[in-house]
Amino acid sequence: LGMKLISYAKPQLGGPRGMSILALSDIMTVIVQSLGPGARQGLHAHEAYDGFYYVLGGRARFFGRDNKVFADLGPGQGVFVPRGTPYAFEAIDGEAQLLSIDAIDKRVADVFTSHEDGSDAVDYEFFAPDGTLQTAKS
């Protein structure tokens, strides 16, 4: 493996959520999540990785334990989510673009824990970094 040059173009969503995978390794993922107006990722936790979310565009609301509002964020603001911490997020005031960086601890089982009905829904489309639709999930 060597260095990789990455360019990103905002995709045209056909559904509520999209993921543009920018980089993957065995210990890290770098993704831009595109959220349509009002789109939400329900309350859940990841046991094997820490996550960092940074708002590239639009506005997003993050929720913590018991679905309590943690923060409303705009461009240039981010949230660090330690592994095992329940969290949720949604687009507010239109679309939102979130840069998501996850660091994976390979010593821990990669368990997704749903804390809200529907948080495990796979209702997103996959995009190449240039915005080209790759596959749709439902």
N, C-alpha and C positions, 0 to 999 in steps of 0.2 A: 504494500500500500504506500501511496505517496500523497503529496498534497493535491487538493482538488479545488479548482476555481468554481465558485458557485454564484450564479446570477438568479435573482428572483423576480418574477412577474406575478402580480395579483391575478388569481384565476377568476373566471366567471362562474359563479355558483349556479347549479341547477337545482340544488336542494338546500337544506338548512345549514349544513356544515361541510367544510372541505379541509383536507390535509395536504400540504405540499411538503414532501419529504426532501429536505435539503442535504442532510448528511446522516449516515448511520455507521456505527461501529459496534463491537461487542459490548462496549461500556458506555455508549452515549448515543442519544438521538437528538437531531435538530430538525424541527418541524415548524412550519407556519400553519396555524389553525385559522381558517376563515370561518366566521360565524355570520349567518344572515341575520336580519333584524329579529330580535327576540330569541334567537337560537340559544340553547342551554345545554351544557354538559352537567348532568345531575351529580349530586353529592356522592363521592367515592373516594377511595384511597388506594395507593400503590405501595405495597410492602417492600419492593426491591429497589425503588429509585426516588431520588430527590428531583424535584422539578422546579424550573424557573420559567415564569411567564412574563413577557415584556410586550406591552402594547405598541404595535407599529402604526396602527391606524384605527380610528373609531374609538369607541368607549366600551369598557367591559366592567362588569360587577363580579367580584369574587366573594364567595361564601365560605365560612369555616364550619367547625363542629356545630351540630344542631341546625344547620342551614342559616346561621346568623350572618348578616352582611359583614364582611371583613373590610372591603374597600371598593370604591368606585375609582377606576383608573382611566386615564387618557394616554395619548401618545407620549412616550418617554418615561412611563412609569411601569414598574414591574412588581411581581410577587414571588417570593421563594417559598416553596412548599416542601418541608422535610418528609421523608418517606414515612408511611403509616398515618399521615395527617389527613383527615377527611376534608375535602374541598369540592367546590363546584364553581362554575363561572357561566356567564351569559353575556350576550351582546346587549348593550343599551343604547338608545338613541340612534338606531340604524345598524349598519354592519360593523364588525370588528375584525382586526387582524392581529393575532397573537403569535409572537415568536416563542416557541416552547423548546427548552433545552433540558433533557433528562440525563442524569448520571446514574448508571445502573450498578448496584452492588451484586456481583455474581455469587456471593456467599449466601444470599437470601433468596428464597423462593419468590418467583415473580407472580404474586397473588394480587388480583384486582378485587377489592371489596366494595360492593355496592351498598350505599347507605340511603338510597332513595329509589323507588320504583322507576325503572326506565333509564337509570344511569349507565347501564351496560348496553344501551341501544347502539347499534353500529350504523347510524343513519348519515354517514359522511361519504364524500367522494374523495378519491385520491388524485392528486395532480402532480405532474412533473414540476420542477422548479420554474420552468418557463411558462407555466400556466396551462399546459396541455392536459386535458382530462385523461387519466390512465384507466381507472376503474371506478365504479360506483358500488356502494354497499347499501343494503337495506335489510 
